[in-house]
Amino acid sequence: MKYKMLVLDMDDTLLNDNHEVSVENKEMLAKAQELGVHVVLASGRPTPAMITYAKELNLHDSYMISYNGAVISDLKEDKIIFEQTLSQQQIHELYDYSVTSKTHIITYVGGKIVSETDSEYIDIEKNITGLEHNKVASFKAEVQSSAIKCILLEEPAYLKEVEKDLKLAMPHLSVCMSKPFFLEVAQNGIDKGFSIKFLAEKLGVLQSEIIAVGNAGNDLTMIEYAGLGVWVDNVDPELRDKADVIVASNNNHGVAEVVRRFILA
């Protein structure tokens, strides 16, 4: 099989635990691009928190999926080709749910992380994205328009129970875990699998010609959609049997292994 698209989750998949692209991964991705493979970053991160990595990998003529599939960017034209948001009303309903469920909640307004609270988990999002944190007196007063997504944040074991409840309480929204302490919420039907399908159809790439690589619950739809779904070895344990292949971990250049085995071979 000749694969034409390689879709990569970033945190804990392409990036090592220091949030870096290893030399091995970088070299193999350059070889994949030389063969004409579309290398596409697909992350829960906001778009601005992905651009530096796209430039580092020389993805100037490629595409990028951000906010867990809610935004698709054409890097060559420097424009957004798809965007789906949560309405103000939906965000306010999620805020009310967060109060009831005793979780922290954030969204993004004006390129900043917005919340009413401080949390060690919000600090992690700040460190990952590099975005400024705007702590406000009233979340609802600050959010007066639509936004791309929300994240509920809390201790992992508790948040796993919240995930089950939220899916029942709001079946009209897309809900998934991106990290054990990040419960991501987007508009109905929006996920990485949807956006890969959208992009593949635009580029004339068949489903069977796509490889997707990830490690967490928010990657599951793209792993299931792709012709070859791949987990890195540090995948969440309950997901291990959901992919076609498991490769080395994010700290051991799993992405480079994918390119060597399935694109260069």
N, C-alpha and C positions, 0 to 999 in steps of 0.2 A: 504493500500500500504506500502510495506517495502522499504524504500529508502536506497540506497547503496552509494550515493555520495552527499556530501554537499559542494557546491562551494560558496565561500565568497569573495565579493569585500572587500577591506580593508578600505580606507579612506572614512569617512562619512557613513560607513556601519558596519563593524566589530569594527572599532576603534571609540572611542568617540572623541569629539572635541579637546581633549588634546593628541590625537594620541596614546591612550592607549587601551588595551584590558581589559574590566571590569572583575572583579572577577566572576560575574554572567555568562558572556559569556564564560570565561575560564572553569568554572566548567561544564557547559552544553556541551561544545565541547569535554571535556575529557570523558563525559558519552557517547557521540555519537561514539567516537573512540573505547570505550570499547565494543560497540555493533558491531564493524567491519565496521563502516561507513568511507569511504574515505573523510577526510576533506581536501579540496583543496583551497588554497588562490589564488585569481585571481585578479590581480591589474594592473593598468597602470604604477606602480612604476618599476624602474629598479630592476633587480634581487638582487643586493647587499642591496637594501633598504627594502627587505622583509625578509631576512634570520633571523634577530634577532627575528622577530615575529613568524616565523615558529619554531624556537627553543623554544621560550617561551611557545608555544602551544604543544610542543612535537610531532611535525609532522615529525619525523625522517624517517618514512616508507612511507611517502606520496609523493605528487607531488605539484608543484607550477607553476602557470601561471603568467608570468611577461610581462612588456612592452605591455599591452593590448592584449595579446594573441600571440605576436610574438616569445616568448620563453617559452618552457615548460621544467621544470627541474625535474629530478628524485632525490629526497632528500636522499633516502636510498643509492643510488649508487653515489651520488654527481656528476651527469653529466647532460648535456643538451641532451634531446631526440628529441627536435624539435626547429628549429630556422629559421626565415625568415626575411630578411633585405631589406631596401631600397637601391637602387644602388646609387653610387656617383652622377650620372647624375640626378636622381630623387631628391636627397637632394639639389643639386645646383638649380634645377628648383623651388623647394619650397622656397629656399632662395630668388630667383628673385621675386617670388610671394609675399613674405613677405615684400620686399622693396616696391613693387607696392601698396600693401594693407596697408602699414604703420603699420605693426605688428612686434613684436619681434619674433625671432625664436631661438630655441635651439635644439641641438642634443647631443649625448653622444659619446665621443671619449676617449679611454683609461681610462674608469671609471670616467670621469669628465663631467660636464655639459659645453657645448661649446656654446658661443654666441659672437656677436660683441657688444652687448648693455647691459646696466644694466636696471633693471625694478623691481618694487615692486613684480610683478608676478614671475619673475625669482627667487627673494629672497624666495618666498613661496616654489617653487620647491626645492631650496637648503635646506630649513628647513625641508621639508617633507622627502627628500631622504637622507640627510646628506652627499651628494656628493659635492666635491669641484667644484667651478665655475671657468672655464678657459675663461676669457674674452680676445678675440683675435682681432687683427687689421683687419684680413680678414677671414671671415667664410669659404669661398670657399677654400682658401689656406690651412686652417687647416683641412678641411674635404676632404681627398684624397682617401677615400675608402668607402665601404658600411657602414651603421649604422642601428641600429634596428628601430628607429623611430625619428620623429621630433615633436616638439610642437610649435604652433603659440600661442602667448600670447598677450592679450590686454584687455581693459575694457569690461565687459561682454556683454552689449547691442550691442556694436559695433562688438564684436567677433561673436555674433550670426548671424549677417549679413554676415560676412566674411565666416562663415561656409557654408551658402547657396551658396555663390559665388564659393568657392573652390570646392564644390562637383560638380558643373557644369563645372568648369575649368579643373579639374583633376579627371574625373570619374573612371580612372584606379587605383586610390588609395583609401584606407579605411580612412574615415574621421569621427571623432566623438568628442563630448565634454566629458571630464572627470571631469572638474570643470568649472564653468561659465567663467573662464578666461584662461582655457587650451583647445586648439583645437588640438587634437592628430591626427597624420597622420602616417599610416603604409602601408605596401605593400598590394596590391589588395587582398581582400578575408580574410585578417588577422583581427580577432577580437576575443573576449572572447568566443563567440558562437562556432566559428570554432575550437578553442583549446579544449573546453570541449568535443565536438564531437570526436576529435582526441583521447583524453585521455580516454573517455568512451569506445571507440572501442578497445583500447589497453587493458583495464582492464576487458572487457566483461560485462560492465554495460549498461543496457538498458536506452534509453532516458527517459522513464517513471519512472526510479528509481533515477533520479537526481533532487535535489533541488538547485536552484541558488538564491542568495540573493544579491541585489545591491541597488543603489540609483540614478544613473546618466545615461546619454546617452550612455557612453561607456559600460554600463552593459546591454543595451537593448537586444543585440543579445543572450546573455546567458539566460536572463530572458525568452525570447521567445522560446529558444531551450529546456530548462529544462522541465521535467515532471511537476514540480511545480515551477513557477516563483514568487519570493517574493520581494516586495519593503519594505525597512524600511520607517517609516512615514515621514522622512525628504527628501523623493524623490523629484526630480525636478517636479513642479506642472503639467507641460504638459505631464508627463509620468505616472501619477497616475493610469490611466485606462489600462495600458499595461501589468499588472501583474495579477496573479491569486489571490494573497493575499497581504494585507498590514499589517505589524506588527509594534511594537513600534519603536521609532527612535533609531539612533545610540547612543544617550546619555541615552537611557532608556532600553538598553540590548535587542534590537530587535532580535539579533541572538540567544540569549538564549531562547526567546519566540518560535522561529522557531523549535529549538531542542525539547523543551517541547511538543509543539503541534503536530509535524509531525514525530518525530523520536522516542521519548520516549513513546508517548501515545499508 
